[in-house]
Structures are given as structure tokens and as C-alpha cells.
Amino acid sequence: MKLMIKAPAKINLTLDVLHKRPDGYHEVEMIMTTVDLADRLELESLEKNEIRIISHNRFVPDDSRNLAYQAAKLLKERYHIKKGVSIQIDKIIPVAAGLAGGSSDAAAALKGLNQLWDLGLSLDELAQLGAEIGSDVSFCVYGGTALATGRGEKIEHLPSPPNCWVVLAKPTIGVSTGEVYKNLKLDRMKRPDTRAMIEAIKENNYEKMCRNMGNVLESVTLQAHPEVALIKEQMIRFGADAVLMSGSGPTVFGLIRHDSRMHRVYNCLRGFCDQVYAVRMLGDGDLVD
């Protein structure tokens, strides 16, 4: 039996870091939403009791470092599954980009294997399992738009944000999330107003959403990587309504209401950045079945 499933990317409309926890993780408060840029996973049952990862992208590990592999291993061990699975990943989301590509692959694997192995688990149960794999996996199980707290695993669902274009641009560098958090100065950050962003989304107020975007991790990544700061500047200059780095970077996204301006921003960025995408927000959750 074969099964195809999409794994969409996410962007952070806000990202705040409150403090470092005793367990070594950081307490975060962030609003994330999925966008229509997605990896595609093909899952196929194997008689042999093994997990096989297949990808033609050399940056995607095919062993236990892969989060989709970890998802399959977790389900096999937790529910005593004796069958194997082949997971082919068609990688569309840029790697190490701040777009939760690996986490979304893990979430898609959990959802797909739940069907393939007829486990009958609810989304809430899958999200709890996802939290054992990585901080963004729980959100990616649900998709849509949500406030994530704790280390990212506590999810409070929100309505769809105001409809607009999202132009994503990733420079040809990777950023280590661990290094970014390590260099974060919690006492020197301009914090986003998370509550105001929630109000903007609930009121379907595009201008208010644009005004209240913010990401405290920019304070580290923009200083360490001037090319990320340059992309932000160029996006604003070309006419995006609001511009922010997603996650720990290095991907920058701009929100744009009008088609003509979206095309201008997209085309101008293509002049000096290889990985540029114009996509829409997906809106409501659980759209990747």
C-alpha cells in the first residue's frame, strides 16, 4: 500500500523568547501559520521490518538524523509495529531555513503512518507524540494558525490570518538554531506584542497584523549574517507591506496584499537570491491529509 501526503512549511508572524528553562530549553511564545510551500512524502509498506528514507536532496539525511525516520521509529516502538516502511521525501522546502521543513516532514510521517498502519490515533495524540521528536512538530501536525507556547509544543488554535501573498527569500547560507539561541541576549531584545497579533488575526485586520510582526531571534541572525539583513532591506524597498525573518532564519518573508506588487517584489528578489517563492497562507488547520 502507498500513501501520498503533503508537509507544508510554516512562517512565524511573531516569535518571543521569555526565559531559559531549567531543562535547558527556552520558553517561547510565537504565532505560526502554514503556507502553501510543501514537501511531498510517499509512504509505502515494506514486508521487511525496516525504515527506509529516500531523497534525492543531498542535504536530507537518510538515517536516524532524519525527523521523519524518528517519527516512524517512535510509532513502531510505541505501538509494537513489526512491518517496515519506505518514506520517499520530495524536498521542496529549503533545508535549514527557519521554515520547519524537517518538523513538517515528521508531522506528515506521523499522520501518514497513522493511516498506513491503521493506528486510529487522534490529531491530539499525534501532536503529543510529535512533541517528543521536536519543538515544531506538534504545530505541524495541526497546521493552520496557532499560538505556540512552552518550548513550542503547547498549541492554541487561531483563525486564519487576513488573506495575502507571502514572498519567501532564502540566502545561500544555513543557520544553526542552537547557535542562535546560545547567542541570544534576553535583556536586550525588542519583544513583539503577541496579544496585539492575536487581536489582529481575530479581527481579520491586515494592517494591524503587519504592524505587530516581530521576531527576537533577528537580533542574533541579522548581526551574524549581513545578507539576511540585506534581503530584509530590499524587500521593504521593493514594496512589501511587512517583512520578517522566519524562525531562526535565514529565510525572510514579506507580506503583500496586491498581485502587481507581489510580482515586482518577487522579480526584484530573483535578481540576487536563488531561492524565492511567492505563496499563500493556508488558513485553517489540518489541510494536509
VEXROVEX-558067 format. One line per 3 residues: for each residue x negated, z, y of N, C-alpha, C. Coordinates in steps of 0.02 Angstrom, whole numbers, plus 32768, in hexadecimal, padded with zeros to 4 digits. Atoms other than C-alpha are relative to their C-alpha. Layout:
X Z Y X Z Y X Z Y ~ ... $
//
This chain:
7FD6 8000 7FC4 8000 8000 8000 7FD4 8000 803E ~ 8024 8004 7FC0 7FC4 7FD1 80AF 802E 8017 8039 ~ 7FDA 7FE8 7FC7 7FF9 801A 8155 7FD7 7FF4 803F $
8021 800B 7FC0 7FCF 7FE6 8208 801A 8033 8033 ~ 7FEA 7FD0 7FCD 7FD2 8063 8298 7FD3 7FF9 803D ~ 8025 8005 7FC1 7F9F 805F 834F 7FE7 8045 8015 $
801D 7FC2 7FE5 7F30 80E1 83A2 7FF1 7FF6 804A ~ 800A 800F 7FB9 7F46 80DA 845F 7FD0 802F 8024 ~ 802C 7FD9 7FD6 7ECA 8116 84E1 8029 802E 802E $
7FE0 7FD5 7FCE 7EF0 81A2 855D 7FD6 8001 803F ~ 8023 7FF2 7FC2 7EC4 81C1 8612 8015 8046 8017 ~ 7FF1 7FBF 7FE2 7EBD 8267 866E 8018 7FF6 8048 $
7FE9 8000 7FBA 7F2A 826F 870A 7FE4 803D 8024 ~ 8024 7FC5 7FE6 7EE2 831E 8724 7FD6 801C 7FC7 ~ 8029 7FDB 8030 7E58 8380 86CF 7FE0 803A 8025 $
801C 7FC4 7FE2 7E30 8433 86FF 7FE1 802B 7FC9 ~ 8021 7FD1 802E 7DB8 84AC 86A9 8005 8045 801F ~ 7FF1 7FBE 7FE4 7DED 8561 86C1 7FC6 8031 7FF6 $
8038 7FD2 800E 7D62 85C4 866C 7FE6 7FF1 7FBA ~ 801C 8006 8043 7CF1 85CC 85D4 801B 8039 7FD5 ~ 7FE2 7FCF 802C 7D3F 8625 8540 7FCC 8021 7FD4 $
802F 7FDD 802D 7CED 86A3 84CB 7FEA 7FD6 7FC4 ~ 8012 8029 803A 7CF1 8621 843F 7FD3 7FC5 8011 ~ 802E 8036 7FEC 7C82 85AC 84A5 8022 7FC3 801D $
7FDA 8036 7FE3 7D0C 8531 84D2 8012 8011 8049 ~ 7FE7 7FF5 7FBC 7D4C 851A 8584 804C 7FFF 8000 ~ 7FB8 7FFF 7FF5 7DFE 8546 85B5 8011 7FC9 8032 $
7FF1 8039 7FD5 7E48 84A8 85FD 804B 7FFD 8011 ~ 7FBB 800E 7FEC 7EE6 8470 8655 8000 7FB8 8018 ~ 8004 8047 7FEF 7F02 83B6 8659 8040 7FDB 7FEF $
7FC6 802A 800C 7F89 8334 8663 7FE7 7FBC 7FE9 ~ 8016 803F 801E 7F70 829E 85F2 803C 7FD3 7FF2 ~ 7FCC 8031 8012 7FD2 8200 85D3 7FE0 7FC7 7FDA $
801A 8037 8028 7FBC 8174 8555 800B 7FBE 8025 ~ 7FFC 8042 7FE1 7F9C 80C1 858D 7FFE 7FCB 7FCA ~ 7FF8 8037 8030 7FB7 8019 853A 7FBE 7FDC 7FF3 $
8040 801A 8018 7F04 8002 8500 7FF4 8026 7FBF ~ 7FFD 7FDC 8040 7EFA 8029 8448 7FD2 7FE2 7FCB ~ 8020 8014 803F 7E8D 8024 83AD 8038 7FF1 7FCD $
7FD1 800C 8036 7EE3 7FE3 8311 7FE0 8016 7FBE ~ 8018 7FE7 8041 7ED0 803A 8269 8028 7FE1 7FC8 ~ 7FDF 8017 803D 7EF7 7FED 81C0 7FED 8030 7FC8 $
800B 7FCF 8036 7F0B 806F 8137 8017 7FE1 7FBF ~ 7FEF 801B 8042 7F0A 803C 8080 7FEE 8033 7FCA ~ 800C 7FD2 8038 7F1C 80AA 7FE6 7FCA 7FE6 7FD2 $
8033 8012 8031 7E89 80AB 7F6E 800A 802B 7FC2 ~ 7FFC 7FD9 803E 7E8C 80DE 7EB7 7FC6 8030 7FFB ~ 803B 7FD5 8002 7DDD 8122 7EC8 8007 8037 8034 $
7FF7 7FC6 7FD5 7DDC 81D0 7F15 7FC8 8004 8034 ~ 8033 8001 7FCC 7D76 81A8 7FB1 8020 7FED 8043 ~ 7FEA 8014 7FBD 7D88 818F 806D 7FCF 7FCB 8018 $
802A 8038 7FEC 7D47 80E7 80A7 8012 7FEB 8048 ~ 7FF5 8016 7FBA 7D33 80BF 8162 7FE0 7FBB 8008 ~ 8019 8044 7FF4 7D20 8007 8191 8009 7FF0 8049 $
7FFC 8016 7FBA 7CF6 7FCD 8241 7FC8 7FCF 800D ~ 8032 8032 7FEE 7C9B 7F38 8289 7FDD 8013 8041 ~ 8020 7FE8 7FC3 7C69 7F9D 8323 7FC6 802E 7FEC $
803B 7FDB 8017 7BB8 7FDF 830D 7FFE 8047 801D ~ 7FFF 7FBD 7FE3 7BDF 8077 837A 8033 802E 7FDE ~ 7FCE 7FD8 8024 7C68 80B3 8303 7FE1 8018 7FBE $
801E 7FE7 803E 7C21 8125 827A 8030 7FF4 7FC5 ~ 7FD6 800D 803B 7C5E 80FF 81C9 7FFB 803A 7FCD ~ 8009 7FC6 802D 7C3C 81AD 8183 8026 803D 801D $
7FDB 7FC4 7FED 7C72 8262 819F 7FFE 800F 804B ~ 7FFF 7FF8 7FB7 7C48 8256 825A 803D 7FE1 801F ~ 7FC5 8023 7FE7 7CE0 81E6 826F 803D 802E 7FFE $
7FC8 7FD1 7FFD 7D79 8249 82A7 803B 7FEA 7FD3 ~ 7FCC 8017 8030 7DF0 81DB 8240 7FED 8015 7FB9 ~ 8019 7FE7 8041 7D84 8205 81A8 8010 804A 7FF9 $
7FF3 7FB8 8002 7D93 82BD 81D5 804A 800F 7FF7 ~ 7FB7 7FF8 8008 7E51 82AB 81E2 8014 7FF6 7FB8 ~ 7FF0 800D 8046 7E5C 825F 8135 7FE6 8037 7FD2 $
801E 7FCB 8028 7DE7 82E3 80EC 8029 8040 8005 ~ 7FD8 7FC3 7FF4 7E4E 8370 813A 8041 7FFD 7FD8 ~ 7FC1 8007 8025 7EF1 832D 80F0 7FF5 8002 7FB5 $
800E 8000 8048 7EA3 830F 8045 7FF3 8047 7FE7 ~ 8011 7FBC 8016 7E5E 83BF 803C 803C 8030 8007 ~ 7FC9 7FD1 7FF3 7EF5 8418 8087 803B 7FF5 7FD0 $
7FC6 8010 8029 7F76 83BD 801B 7FED 7FE6 7FBB ~ 8018 800F 8045 7F0D 839E 7F7E 8010 7FB8 7FEC ~ 7FF5 8046 800E 7F17 82E1 7F89 7FC6 7FE4 7FD7 $
8034 8019 802C 7EB9 828F 7EFB 7FF5 7FB5 8007 ~ 8008 8048 7FF5 7ECD 81DB 7F37 7FCD 7FF5 8039 ~ 802D 8011 7FCA 7E53 8181 7FAA 8022 7FD5 8034 $
7FE4 802A 7FCB 7E6C 811D 8049 7FC8 7FD9 8022 ~ 802C 802A 7FD7 7E19 808F 80A5 8020 7FFE 8046 ~ 7FE8 8001 7FBA 7E28 809B 8164 7FD6 7FCD 8026 $
8023 8033 7FD8 7DFB 7FFD 81C2 8013 8009 8049 ~ 7FF4 7FF3 7FB9 7DE7 801A 827D 7FEC 7FC3 8029 ~ 800C 8037 7FD2 7DF9 7F87 82F3 7FF8 8020 8045 $
8010 7FD8 7FC5 7DA4 7FD6 838A 800A 7FD8 8040 ~ 7FF1 8020 7FC0 7DEF 7FA1 8431 7FED 802E 803A ~ 8011 7FCE 7FCD 7DD9 8043 8495 7FB4 8007 8004 $
8048 7FF6 7FFB 7D27 8052 84D9 7FEB 8043 7FE2 ~ 801A 7FC4 8020 7CBC 80D2 847D 7FDF 802D 8034 ~ 801E 7FCE 7FD2 7C83 8173 84D5 8011 7FF1 8048 $
7FE8 8018 7FBF 7CED 8145 856A 802A 8032 8027 ~ 7FD2 7FD2 7FDF 7D57 81DE 8592 8049 7FED 7FF7 ~ 7FBC 8019 800C 7DF1 8186 854B 801D 8018 7FBE $
7FE8 7FE1 803E 7E04 81EC 84AA 8009 7FCE 7FC7 ~ 7FFA 8033 8035 7DE8 8154 843A 7FF9 801E 7FBA ~ 800A 7FE1 8041 7DA3 81BA 83A9 8037 8031 7FEE $
7FC9 7FD0 800C 7E28 8241 83BC 8040 7FDB 7FEF ~ 7FC3 8027 800E 7EB1 81BD 83BF 7FFD 7FE1 7FBB ~ 8007 801A 8045 7E6B 816E 8320 8010 8036 7FCD $
7FF1 7FC8 802E 7E72 821A 82CD 804B 800E 7FFD ~ 7FB7 7FF4 7FFE 7F26 8233 8307 8026 7FCA 7FDB ~ 7FDF 8037 8023 7F57 8187 82C8 7FF6 8006 7FB5 $
800D 7FF7 8048 7F04 81AB 8221 802D 8037 7FE3 ~ 7FD4 7FCB 8017 7F65 824F 8212 8047 7FE6 7FF7 ~ 7FBB 8019 8003 800A 81F7 8237 8008 7FCC 7FC9 $
7FFB 8034 8033 7FE5 8163 81C8 7FFB 801C 7FBA ~ 8009 7FE3 8043 7FAA 81CB 8134 803C 802C 7FED ~ 7FC3 7FDA 800C 8043 823A 8147 8035 7FD3 7FDF $
7FD2 8031 801E 80A8 819D 811F 7FE5 7FE6 7FBD ~ 801E 8020 803B 8030 8151 80A1 8002 802E 7FC4 ~ 8001 7FCE 8036 8024 81F1 803A 8040 8028 7FFB $
7FBD 7FE2 8005 80DA 8222 8057 7FFE 804D 8005 ~ 8009 7FB8 7FF9 80AD 82D0 8097 803B 8022 8022 ~ 7FC5 7FE4 7FE0 814A 82E9 8100 7FF1 8032 8037 $
8013 7FD1 7FCB 80EF 8345 818D 8020 7FEB 8042 ~ 7FE4 800E 7FBE 813E 8353 8239 7FC8 7FF1 8032 ~ 8032 800D 7FCC 80E6 831C 82D9 7FDE 8041 8015 $
801D 7FBF 7FEC 80CE 83D4 8307 7FCC 8017 7FCD ~ 802F 7FEC 8034 807A 83F5 825F 7FC1 7FD4 8002 ~ 8039 802D 7FFA 800B 835B 8274 7FD5 8013 803D $
8025 7FEC 7FC3 7FDC 8395 8325 7FD7 803F 7FF3 ~ 8026 7FC3 8011 7FA9 8440 82E0 7FC2 7FEF 7FD7 ~ 8039 8017 8027 7F3A 83EA 8261 7FCD 7FDD 802D $
802C 8024 7FD1 7EF5 837B 82EB 7FD4 802E 8028 ~ 8027 7FCF 7FD8 7EBC 8414 834D 7FC2 8017 7FDA ~ 803B 7FEC 8027 7E45 843B 82BD 7FC9 7FCA 8002 $
8030 8038 7FFF 7DF0 8391 82D5 7FDF 7FFA 8045 ~ 801B 8008 7FBD 7DDD 8387 8392 8033 8012 8034 ~ 7FD4 7FE5 7FCB 7E24 83C3 8437 8037 7FCF 8016 $
7FCE 8030 7FE8 7E7F 8320 8465 802D 7FE5 7FC9 ~ 7FDB 801F 8037 7EC4 82F8 83B8 8049 8014 8000 ~ 7FBA 7FE9 7FFE 7F61 8362 83CB 8029 7FD6 8031 $
7FDD 802A 7FCF 7F92 8305 8469 800B 7FB9 7FE5 ~ 7FFC 8045 8018 7F6D 825D 8418 8033 7FF8 7FC7 ~ 7FCB 8003 8033 7FE2 8287 8386 8044 7FF1 8021 $
7FC0 8009 7FDE 8073 8290 8401 8000 7FC1 802B ~ 8001 8036 7FCF 803C 820F 8482 802C 8011 803B ~ 7FD6 7FF5 7FC5 80A1 81F9 8521 7FDA 8023 8037 $
801D 7FDC 7FC7 807F 8271 85B0 8009 804B 7FF3 ~ 7FFC 7FB8 800E 8058 832B 85A3 7FCE 8027 8029 ~ 802F 7FCE 7FE7 8008 83C4 85EE 7FDE 801E 7FC3 $
8026 7FE3 8037 7F7D 83FD 8579 7FD9 803C 801A ~ 8023 7FC3 7FED 7F39 84AE 8584 7FDB 801C 7FC4 ~ 802C 7FE6 8033 7ECC 8522 851C 7FBF 7FDA 8002 $
803A 802E 7FFF 7E3B 84B5 84E5 8018 7FB8 7FFC ~ 7FE1 8042 8000 7EB4 8422 84EE 8034 7FF7 7FCB ~ 7FD4 8006 803B 7F1C 8447 8453 8047 8019 800C $
7FBC 7FE7 7FF0 7FB2 849D 84A6 8022 7FCC 802B ~ 7FE1 803B 7FE2 8029 8412 84D6 8046 8010 801A ~ 7FBD 7FFA 7FE2 80BC 8417 854E 8015 7FBA 8018 $
7FED 8045 7FF3 8117 8370 8555 801D 7FF8 8046 ~ 7FE8 8011 7FBC 813D 831E 85FD 8023 7FBC 7FFE ~ 7FE1 8043 7FFD 81A9 8289 8630 7FCB 7FCA 800D $
802D 8038 7FF1 815C 81DD 8648 7FED 8002 8049 ~ 8013 8004 7FBA 80F7 81CB 86E8 8020 7FC3 8021 ~ 7FE8 803C 7FDE 812E 814F 876E 7FDC 7FC1 7FE6 $
801B 803D 801E 8113 809E 872F 7FCE 7FDE 802F ~ 8033 8022 7FD8 8075 8046 876A 7FCD 7FE0 7FD2 ~ 8039 801B 8023 7FDE 7FE2 8736 7FC8 8033 7FFE $
803D 7FD8 8006 7F42 803B 86F8 7FC6 7FD0 7FF3 ~ 803C 8029 800B 7E9D 7FDE 870F 7FC7 802E 7FEC ~ 8036 7FD7 801C 7E12 8029 86A4 7FBF 7FD9 8004 $
8042 8020 7FFD 7D5A 8005 86BE 7FCC 8030 7FE3 ~ 8034 7FD6 801F 7CCD 8048 864F 7FBC 7FE0 800A ~ 8045 801A 7FFB 7C16 8032 867F 7FDD 8003 7FBC $
8023 8004 8041 7B98 800F 85F5 7FD4 803C 7FF4 ~ 8023 7FC2 8011 7B67 80C4 85DC 8030 802B 7FD7 ~ 7FD7 7FCE 8023 7BA4 8150 856C 7FF3 8044 8021 $
8007 7FBE 7FE3 7BC1 8202 85A5 800E 8034 7FC9 ~ 7FF6 7FCA 8030 7BAE 829E 8539 802E 8035 801F ~ 7FD0 7FCE 7FE7 7C46 830F 8552 7FE0 8045 8001 $
8021 7FBF 8004 7BDF 83A5 851A 7FD0 800C 803A ~ 8030 7FFB 7FC8 7B59 8382 859D 8025 800A 8042 ~ 7FDA 7FFA 7FC2 7BDC 836F 8626 8019 8047 8009 $
7FE6 7FBC 7FFD 7C2D 8416 85FD 7FC7 8032 800B ~ 8039 7FD3 7FF9 7B81 8468 85F0 7FE8 8004 8048 ~ 8019 8004 7FBB 7B55 8431 86A1 8035 800E 8035 $
7FC9 7FF3 7FD2 7BFD 845F 86EE 7FF6 8043 8024 ~ 8004 7FC3 7FD8 7BF4 84DE 877C 8047 8015 8013 ~ 7FBA 7FEE 7FF9 7C9C 8536 8772 8011 801C 8046 $
7FF4 7FE2 7FBE 7C87 8588 881E 7FFA 7FCD 8038 ~ 800C 8031 7FCA 7C65 84E5 887B 802B 7FC1 7FF7 ~ 7FD6 803A 800F 7CF6 8476 884B 803E 7FFE 802C $
7FC0 8009 7FDF 7D88 842E 88A9 8034 7FF5 7FC9 ~ 7FD0 8001 8038 7E19 8451 8833 803E 7FD6 8010 ~ 7FC1 8024 7FF5 7EAE 83DE 881D 803B 8030 8001 $
7FC2 7FD8 7FFF 7F5D 8421 883F 802C 7FE8 7FC6 ~ 7FDD 8015 803C 7FA4 8414 8790 804B 8004 8009 ~ 7FB7 7FF7 7FF6 8050 8456 87C3 801D 7FC8 802A $
7FE8 8036 7FD5 8060 83D4 884D 8004 7FBE 7FD9 ~ 7FFE 803D 8029 8037 834B 87CF 803D 8001 7FD1 ~ 7FC5 7FFA 802C 80BD 838C 8758 803F 7FF1 8029 $
7FC6 800E 7FD5 813A 838A 87E9 8006 7FB5 800F ~ 7FFF 8047 7FF0 8108 82D8 8817 801B 7FD7 7FC6 ~ 7FE9 8024 803C 8125 829D 8764 804B 800C 7FF6 $
7FB9 7FF0 800A 81CC 82F7 8756 802C 7FE1 8036 ~ 7FDB 801E 7FC9 8203 82B2 87FF 7FFA 7FB4 8000 ~ 800F 8048 8003 81C5 8203 87CF 7FE6 7FE7 8044 $
8019 800D 7FBD 8165 8205 8874 7FB9 7FE4 7FFB ~ 8040 8022 8009 80D8 8185 886D 7FCB 8016 8033 ~ 802F 7FEC 7FCB 8087 81B2 8914 7FE6 8046 7FF5 $
8014 7FBB 800D 8085 826B 88E8 7FD2 8004 7FC3 ~ 802C 8003 803B 8038 8243 883E 7FBA 7FE9 8016 ~ 8041 8019 7FE9 7FAE 81DF 8893 7FDA 8034 8028 $
8020 7FCE 7FD5 7F8B 826A 8911 7FE3 803A 7FD8 ~ 8012 7FC3 8024 7F78 82EF 888B 7FD4 7FF5 7FC2 ~ 802F 800C 8037 7F03 829C 880E 7FBF 8025 800E $
8040 7FDE 7FF7 7E63 82FE 87F1 7FE1 8012 7FBD ~ 8025 7FF4 803E 7DDC 831C 876E 7FC0 8026 8012 ~ 803A 7FD7 7FED 7D5D 83AA 8780 7FBF 7FE7 7FDF $
803D 8018 8022 7CE4 8354 8706 7FDD 7FC9 8028 ~ 8021 8031 7FD5 7CC4 82CE 8789 7FC4 801E 8024 ~ 8036 7FE0 7FDB 7C54 834C 87E2 7FBE 7FFC 7FDB $
803D 8006 8029 7BD8 833D 8752 7FEF 7FB7 7FF3 ~ 800D 8045 8017 7BEA 8289 8714 7FED 7FD2 803A ~ 8010 802C 7FC8 7BE9 8234 87BF 7FBA 800C 801C $
8044 7FF0 7FE8 7B49 828E 87EF 7FCB 7FE7 7FCF ~ 8031 8015 8033 7AF2 8266 874B 7FFF 7FB4 7FF7 ~ 7FFA 8048 800C 7B2F 81B1 8745 801C 7FDE 803F $
7FE9 801F 7FC1 7B37 815A 87F1 802B 7FC2 7FF5 ~ 7FD8 803C 800D 7B82 80BE 87A0 804A 8011 7FF9 ~ 7FBA 7FEB 8005 7C21 8121 877D 801D 800A 8046 $
7FEB 7FF7 7FBA 7C2D 8154 8834 800A 7FBD 8022 ~ 7FFA 8042 7FE2 7C11 809D 8865 8041 7FDE 7FEB ~ 7FC2 801F 8018 7CA2 8062 87F9 803C 8020 8024 $
7FCA 7FDE 7FDA 7D12 80E6 884C 8005 7FE3 8047 ~ 8000 801A 7FBB 7CDE 80AA 88F8 801B 7FB9 8004 ~ 7FEB 8046 8000 7CF9 7FF3 88CC 804B 7FFA 7FF3 $
7FB9 8002 800F 7DA5 8013 8882 802A 8011 803D ~ 7FDD 7FEC 7FC3 7DDC 806C 891F 7FFC 7FC8 8034 ~ 800B 8036 7FCE 7D92 7FE1 898C 802B 7FC3 7FF0 $
7FD9 803B 8014 7DEB 7F5A 8927 804B 800C 8005 ~ 7FB9 7FF5 7FF1 7E93 7FB0 8945 8028 8028 7FCE ~ 7FDA 7FD4 802E 7EC1 8027 88B6 801F 8039 8029 $
7FDC 7FCB 7FDC 7F3F 80AB 88ED 7FE1 8044 7FF5 ~ 8022 7FC1 8010 7EE2 813A 8897 7FCE 7FF1 7FC9 ~ 8036 800E 8030 7E41 813F 8832 7FE4 8042 7FE6 $
8019 7FC3 801F 7DFF 81C0 87B7 7FD7 7FEE 7FC2 ~ 8023 8005 8040 7D83 81D4 8728 802B 8020 7FCA ~ 7FD8 7FE4 8037 7DD6 81F3 8680 7FD3 802B 7FD4 $
8025 7FD3 802C 7D9D 8287 8617 7FBC 8010 801D ~ 8044 7FF4 7FE9 7CE1 82A3 8620 7FDE 7FBF 8015 ~ 801B 8040 7FEB 7CCA 81EB 864A 7FE0 7FDA 7FC6 $
800B 801B 7FBD 7C82 8170 8663 8037 7FD1 8019 ~ 7FCC 802F 7FEB 7D24 810A 866B 8023 8019 803F ~ 7FDB 7FF2 7FC2 7D78 8103 8716 8040 7FD7 7FFD $
7FC2 8026 7FFF 7E2D 80D1 872C 801F 8002 8046 ~ 7FDB 8004 7FC1 7E94 809B 87C1 8049 7FF3 7FF3 ~ 7FB8 800C 8004 7F51 80A4 87D5 8013 7FCF 8037 $
7FEC 8035 7FD1 7FA1 800D 8827 8048 7FED 7FF3 ~ 7FB9 800F 8007 8058 7FE7 8847 800E 7FB5 7FFB ~ 7FED 8046 7FF7 8056 7F2F 8874 7FD5 7FD1 7FD6 $
8023 8030 802D 8029 7E9E 8800 7FC6 7FDD 8023 ~ 8033 8027 7FDE 7FC8 7E3B 8882 7FC2 802A 800E ~ 8039 7FD5 7FF2 7F5A 7ECF 88B1 7FDC 8012 7FBE $
801F 7FF2 8041 7F3E 7EF8 87F9 7FD0 7FC7 7FED ~ 802A 803A 8011 7EFB 7E47 87DD 7FC1 7FFE 802B ~ 803A 8000 7FD3 7E88 7E57 8874 7FCD 8034 7FE9 $
802D 7FCA 8016 7E40 7EFE 883A 7FDF 7FEE 7FBE ~ 801A 8013 8042 7E2D 7EC0 8787 7FCA 7FCB 8006 ~ 802F 8038 7FFA 7DD6 7E1F 87B9 7FC0 8014 8024 $
803B 7FE9 7FDB 7D61 7E73 8835 7FD3 802B 7FD4 ~ 8027 7FD5 802C 7D2B 7EF5 87B4 7FDD 7FD9 7FCA ~ 801E 8029 8035 7D0B 7E6F 8732 7FBE 7FE1 8016 $
803E 801C 7FE5 7C81 7E32 87A5 7FC3 8029 7FF0 ~ 803C 7FD8 800E 7C0F 7EC4 877E 800A 8034 7FC9 ~ 7FF3 7FD0 8036 7C5D 7F24 86EC 801D 7FD9 7FC5 $
7FEC 8028 803A 7C6E 7EDA 863C 8044 8016 7FE3 ~ 7FC3 7FE6 8021 7CF9 7F4B 85F9 8033 8014 8034 ~ 7FCA 7FF4 7FCF 7D90 7F3D 866C 8042 7FED 7FDF $
7FBF 800B 8020 7E45 7F4A 8633 8037 800F 8032 ~ 7FC4 7FF1 7FD9 7EEC 7F40 868B 8038 800E 7FCF ~ 7FCF 7FEA 8032 7F6F 7FA2 8629 8038 8026 8023 $
7FC8 7FD7 7FE8 8011 8003 863E 7FFE 8044 7FDE ~ 7FF5 7FC1 8023 8037 80B9 861B 8037 7FF6 7FCC ~ 7FD0 800A 8036 8098 80C8 8579 8041 8025 800B $
7FC2 7FDB 7FF3 8115 8147 85B9 800E 8035 7FCD ~ 7FEB 7FCB 802E 8171 81AC 8536 7FD1 8004 7FC4 ~ 802D 7FF3 8038 8115 81F8 84A3 8016 7FE0 7FBF $
7FF3 8016 8045 810C 81C9 83EC 8013 7FB6 7FFC ~ 7FF1 8048 8000 8107 810D 840C 7FD3 7FD9 7FD2 ~ 8032 8024 8027 8080 80E4 838F 800F 7FFE 7FB6 $
7FEE 8005 8047 80DF 80EB 82EA 8003 7FB7 7FEC $
//
